[in-house]
Structures are given as C-alpha cells and as structure tokens.
Amino acid sequence: INGVIYNVVYDKYRSLYYIIALLPNLDFHYINNPTIERDWSLIVLDKDFKNLGEFLFSKSDYSFLNILPLKEGILFQNAYKQNDNEKTFFTLFEVL
C-alpha cells in the first residue's frame, strides 16, 4: 500500500501544524492490518505552512494514533508491546 496523509494536528501553543504521514507498507498482505502497523513521519509546518522539518518514527517505537500537543511539549503514544497488559504509555517530547 502507498503512503498516505493520516491526520493533521494543530498545536495552539506554538501555532504549528503536524502532518502525520504513513509511509508505504512494504509488508502489506490482505490478511494483515494495512493501516495500524506502519512506520510513519511527522511533518512540521509553521502558521504560514512553511515546512520546518520531518521526523521519522518506527512502528515498533511510537504509534501515530494518539498525538497530543500540550503546553509542555507533544505527547506521543508508545507502541503496544505484548507484555504491557493492555496499558497505554506515552512519551513527552519537548518542542524547541
């Protein structure tokens, strides 16, 4: 499956836009879930839509499903691990 824009998140604390882009799924198979298990990137735009950078994330480290801008930074949902007992963990990234 090709890459796709999954979501656009506005950061009201920094006047930034975060574009969540799913990278092509090279391991695609119709039996597997083609959306959830994908590497992804976060493209950062300023209020005038100028590209400020792009950051790549591995599907094994962070999930693109929950990204939440906070005053302190951005919360990213950690990828689910087999032994997490269905708990959801987050990592706070500081925005410079």
N, CA and C atoms as a LAMMPS dump frame, in Angstrom:
ITEM: TIMESTEP
0
ITEM: NUMBER OF ATOMS
288
ITEM: BOX BOUNDS ff ff ff
-5.0000000000000000e+02 5.0000000000000000e+02
-5.0000000000000000e+02 5.0000000000000000e+02
-5.0000000000000000e+02 5.0000000000000000e+02
ITEM: ATOMS id mol type element x y z
1 1 1 N 0.855 -1.182 0
2 1 2 C 0 0 0
3 1 3 C 0.893 1.235 0
4 2 1 N 0.481 2.26 -0.705
5 2 2 C 1.227 3.512 -0.789
6 2 3 C 1.175 4.295 0.515
7 3 1 N 2.014 5.318 0.591
8 3 2 C 1.966 6.229 1.726
9 3 3 C 0.703 7.076 1.664
10 4 1 N 0.318 7.625 2.82
11 4 2 C -0.92 8.401 2.879
12 4 3 C -0.836 9.409 4.026
13 5 1 N -1.489 10.559 3.848
14 5 2 C -1.64 11.519 4.948
15 5 3 C -2.739 10.969 5.853
16 6 1 N -2.408 10.721 7.112
17 6 2 C -3.371 10.139 8.051
18 6 3 C -4.146 11.212 8.804
19 7 1 N -3.446 12.276 9.238
20 7 2 C -4.107 13.281 10.068
21 7 3 C -3.282 14.564 10.061
22 8 1 N -3.942 15.668 10.391
23 8 2 C -3.273 16.952 10.61
24 8 3 C -3.702 17.434 11.99
25 9 1 N -2.714 17.734 12.838
26 9 2 C -2.975 18.166 14.213
27 9 3 C -2.442 19.581 14.374
28 10 1 N -3.271 20.471 14.919
29 10 2 C -2.849 21.856 15.15
30 10 3 C -2.367 22.003 16.588
31 11 1 N -1.226 22.652 16.754
32 11 2 C -0.648 22.927 18.071
33 11 3 C -0.921 24.388 18.404
34 12 1 N -1.929 24.634 19.235
35 12 2 C -2.321 26.003 19.571
36 12 3 C -1.297 26.704 20.455
37 13 1 N -0.428 25.96 21.107
38 13 2 C 0.58 26.562 21.983
39 13 3 C 1.76 27.132 21.196
40 14 1 N 2.021 26.582 20.017
41 14 2 C 3.164 27.003 19.217
42 14 3 C 2.786 27.485 17.822
43 15 1 N 1.499 27.484 17.5
44 15 2 C 0.997 27.846 16.166
45 15 3 C 1.689 27.021 15.082
46 16 1 N 1.726 25.706 15.312
47 16 2 C 2.334 24.778 14.362
48 16 3 C 1.304 23.754 13.909
49 17 1 N 1.535 23.204 12.728
50 17 2 C 0.726 22.105 12.214
51 17 3 C 1.609 20.869 12.141
52 18 1 N 1.07 19.735 12.58
53 18 2 C 1.773 18.463 12.499
54 18 3 C 1.011 17.569 11.531
55 19 1 N 1.66 17.206 10.452
56 19 2 C 1.058 16.309 9.469
57 19 3 C 1.589 14.907 9.744
58 20 1 N 0.682 13.987 9.989
59 20 2 C 1.053 12.6 10.239
60 20 3 C 0.927 11.855 8.915
61 21 1 N 2.063 11.399 8.398
62 21 2 C 2.102 10.716 7.107
63 21 3 C 2.518 9.261 7.318
64 22 1 N 1.676 8.341 6.872
65 22 2 C 2.003 6.919 6.958
66 22 3 C 2.873 6.556 5.768
67 23 1 N 3.973 5.895 6.035
68 23 2 C 4.898 5.505 4.975
69 23 3 C 4.367 4.271 4.255
70 24 1 N 4.847 4.02 3.044
71 24 2 C 4.376 2.83 2.322
72 24 3 C 4.588 1.569 3.154
73 25 1 N 3.609 0.685 3.12
74 25 2 C 3.672 -0.573 3.872
75 25 3 C 4.252 -1.649 2.96
76 26 1 N 5.544 -1.898 3.111
77 26 2 C 6.219 -2.862 2.242
78 26 3 C 5.863 -4.303 2.589
79 27 1 N 5.329 -4.52 3.796
80 27 2 C 4.956 -5.867 4.232
81 27 3 C 3.46 -6.11 4.08
82 28 1 N 2.804 -5.353 3.219
83 28 2 C 1.348 -5.45 3.082
84 28 3 C 0.919 -6.846 2.649
85 29 1 N -0.106 -7.325 3.312
86 29 2 C -0.779 -8.56 2.937
87 29 3 C -2.234 -8.386 3.353
88 30 1 N -3.157 -8.838 2.554
89 30 2 C -4.578 -8.6 2.826
90 30 3 C -5.041 -9.178 4.16
91 31 1 N -4.341 -10.181 4.665
92 31 2 C -4.719 -10.763 5.952
93 31 3 C -4.283 -9.853 7.1
94 32 1 N -3.175 -9.141 6.925
95 32 2 C -2.667 -8.238 7.966
96 32 3 C -3.408 -6.915 7.928
97 33 1 N -3.357 -6.192 9.034
98 33 2 C -3.95 -4.853 9.086
99 33 3 C -3.021 -3.888 8.349
100 34 1 N -3.427 -3.325 7.221
101 34 2 C -2.535 -2.492 6.421
102 34 3 C -2.322 -1.085 6.973
103 35 1 N -3.088 -0.667 7.99
104 35 2 C -3.002 0.711 8.46
105 35 3 C -2.231 0.85 9.756
106 36 1 N -2.563 0.084 10.765
107 36 2 C -2.025 0.269 12.107
108 36 3 C -0.532 -0.01 12.183
109 37 1 N -0.055 -1.024 11.513
110 37 2 C 1.343 -1.429 11.628
111 37 3 C 2.175 -0.837 10.497
112 38 1 N 2.469 0.466 10.633
113 38 2 C 3.256 1.139 9.599
114 38 3 C 4.206 2.129 10.236
115 39 1 N 5.392 2.249 9.643
116 39 2 C 6.27 3.345 10.025
117 39 3 C 5.608 4.631 9.55
118 40 1 N 5.978 5.741 10.164
119 40 2 C 5.3 6.995 9.838
120 40 3 C 6.245 8.168 10.055
121 41 1 N 5.842 9.313 9.562
122 41 2 C 6.636 10.524 9.767
123 41 3 C 5.739 11.654 10.251
124 42 1 N 6.361 12.586 10.932
125 42 2 C 5.681 13.784 11.413
126 42 3 C 6.307 14.966 10.683
127 43 1 N 5.511 15.642 9.861
128 43 2 C 5.965 16.816 9.122
129 43 3 C 5.477 18.038 9.887
130 44 1 N 6.382 18.964 10.176
131 44 2 C 6.048 20.145 10.977
132 44 3 C 5.998 21.366 10.065
133 45 1 N 4.86 22.089 10.116
134 45 2 C 4.675 23.318 9.341
135 45 3 C 4.397 24.465 10.299
136 46 1 N 4.863 25.666 9.935
137 46 2 C 4.536 26.832 10.762
138 46 3 C 3.161 27.368 10.37
139 47 1 N 2.766 28.481 10.981
140 47 2 C 1.421 29.032 10.741
141 47 3 C 1.212 29.469 9.3
142 48 1 N 2.318 29.713 8.564
143 48 2 C 2.236 30.082 7.151
144 48 3 C 2.447 28.877 6.241
145 49 1 N 2.428 27.679 6.829
146 49 2 C 2.584 26.405 6.126
147 49 3 C 3.976 26.212 5.53
148 50 1 N 4.972 26.88 6.112
149 50 2 C 6.364 26.66 5.713
150 50 3 C 6.848 25.38 6.39
151 51 1 N 7.497 24.512 5.604
152 51 2 C 7.993 23.242 6.129
153 51 3 C 9.182 23.492 7.05
154 52 1 N 9.049 23.091 8.318
155 52 2 C 10.118 23.271 9.303
156 52 3 C 10.93 22.003 9.523
157 53 1 N 10.43 20.879 9.05
158 53 2 C 11.173 19.634 9.219
159 53 3 C 10.281 18.418 9.189
160 54 1 N 10.932 17.266 9.099
161 54 2 C 10.223 15.992 9.09
162 54 3 C 10.98 15.02 9.982
163 55 1 N 10.235 14.254 10.762
164 55 2 C 10.818 13.315 11.71
165 55 3 C 10.222 11.937 11.467
166 56 1 N 11.081 10.937 11.308
167 56 2 C 10.631 9.577 11.027
168 56 3 C 10.487 8.784 12.318
169 57 1 N 9.434 7.961 12.388
170 57 2 C 9.162 7.142 13.561
171 57 3 C 8.932 5.698 13.132
172 58 1 N 9.446 4.792 13.928
173 58 2 C 9.269 3.368 13.672
174 58 3 C 7.975 2.88 14.318
175 59 1 N 7.266 2.014 13.618
176 59 2 C 6.032 1.438 14.163
177 59 3 C 6.291 0.664 15.448
178 60 1 N 7.534 0.226 15.662
179 60 2 C 7.856 -0.539 16.869
180 60 3 C 8.129 0.363 18.071
181 61 1 N 8.242 1.683 17.85
182 61 2 C 8.524 2.613 18.949
183 61 3 C 7.314 3.469 19.337
184 62 1 N 6.676 4.095 18.341
185 62 2 C 5.579 5.026 18.625
186 62 3 C 4.42 4.788 17.671
187 63 1 N 3.221 5.029 18.182
188 63 2 C 2.009 4.902 17.381
189 63 3 C 1.583 6.282 16.881
190 64 1 N 1.077 6.335 15.679
191 64 2 C 0.585 7.597 15.115
192 64 3 C -0.853 7.886 15.543
193 65 1 N -1.473 6.981 16.273
194 65 2 C -2.893 7.111 16.596
195 65 3 C -3.201 8.218 17.591
196 66 1 N -2.301 8.471 18.546
197 66 2 C -2.551 9.484 19.57
198 66 3 C -1.366 10.431 19.693
199 67 1 N -1.538 11.626 19.176
200 67 2 C -0.533 12.682 19.282
201 67 3 C -1.249 13.898 19.844
202 68 1 N -0.765 14.376 20.98
203 68 2 C -1.472 15.43 21.69
204 68 3 C -0.531 16.578 22.046
205 69 1 N -0.699 17.752 21.411
206 69 2 C 0.101 18.918 21.791
207 69 3 C -0.326 19.432 23.165
208 70 1 N 0.643 19.655 24.019
209 70 2 C 0.426 20.221 25.348
210 70 3 C 1.324 21.436 25.512
211 71 1 N 1.089 22.208 26.544
212 71 2 C 1.934 23.361 26.828
213 71 3 C 3.391 22.932 27.032
214 72 1 N 3.585 21.745 27.627
215 72 2 C 4.925 21.248 27.95
216 72 3 C 5.639 20.602 26.767
217 73 1 N 4.924 20.26 25.715
218 73 2 C 5.508 19.574 24.56
219 73 3 C 4.44 18.796 23.817
220 74 1 N 4.837 17.679 23.222
221 74 2 C 3.893 16.839 22.478
222 74 3 C 3.928 15.434 23.066
223 75 1 N 2.75 14.895 23.365
224 75 2 C 2.647 13.517 23.839
225 75 3 C 2.495 12.585 22.643
226 76 1 N 3.324 11.549 22.61
227 76 2 C 3.231 10.504 21.599
228 76 3 C 2.886 9.196 22.293
229 77 1 N 1.944 8.476 21.734
230 77 2 C 1.604 7.167 22.286
231 77 3 C 2.711 6.185 21.942
232 78 1 N 3.189 5.46 22.953
233 78 2 C 4.181 4.419 22.71
234 78 3 C 3.508 3.256 21.998
235 79 1 N 4.277 2.536 21.196
236 79 2 C 3.742 1.362 20.513
237 79 3 C 3.38 0.307 21.549
238 80 1 N 2.331 -0.441 21.261
239 80 2 C 1.908 -1.509 22.17
240 80 3 C 2.93 -2.635 22.144
241 81 1 N 3.217 -3.165 23.313
242 81 2 C 4.1 -4.327 23.439
243 81 3 C 3.263 -5.491 23.961
244 82 1 N 3.657 -6.685 23.646
245 82 2 C 2.918 -7.884 24.058
246 82 3 C 2.716 -7.969 25.566
247 83 1 N 3.673 -7.522 26.352
248 83 2 C 3.612 -7.695 27.802
249 83 3 C 3.13 -6.456 28.554
250 84 1 N 2.502 -5.517 27.899
251 84 2 C 2.05 -4.285 28.557
252 84 3 C 0.711 -4.44 29.271
253 85 1 N 0.104 -5.612 29.202
254 85 2 C -1.18 -5.854 29.866
255 85 3 C -2.235 -4.822 29.487
256 86 1 N -2.26 -4.45 28.215
257 86 2 C -3.254 -3.534 27.66
258 86 3 C -3.197 -2.13 28.255
259 87 1 N -2.061 -1.753 28.807
260 87 2 C -1.883 -0.384 29.293
261 87 3 C -1.378 0.473 28.146
262 88 1 N -1.712 1.749 28.19
263 88 2 C -1.23 2.687 27.186
264 88 3 C -0.2 3.6 27.832
265 89 1 N 0.965 3.703 27.202
266 89 2 C 2.041 4.546 27.704
267 89 3 C 2.317 5.657 26.703
268 90 1 N 2.77 6.802 27.217
269 90 2 C 3.072 7.953 26.374
270 90 3 C 4.47 8.472 26.685
271 91 1 N 5.057 9.141 25.702
272 91 2 C 6.335 9.824 25.875
273 91 3 C 6.122 11.29 25.535
274 92 1 N 6.64 12.169 26.374
275 92 2 C 6.533 13.611 26.144
276 92 3 C 7.794 14.098 25.442
277 93 1 N 7.617 14.709 24.266
278 93 2 C 8.721 15.308 23.521
279 93 3 C 8.675 16.817 23.711
280 94 1 N 9.812 17.4 23.993
281 94 2 C 9.91 18.851 24.113
282 94 3 C 10.074 19.447 22.72
283 95 1 N 9.36 20.524 22.438
284 95 2 C 9.453 21.203 21.147
285 95 3 C 10.373 22.401 21.312
286 96 1 N 11.415 22.444 20.503
287 96 2 C 12.389 23.547 20.598
288 96 3 C 12.13 24.604 19.555
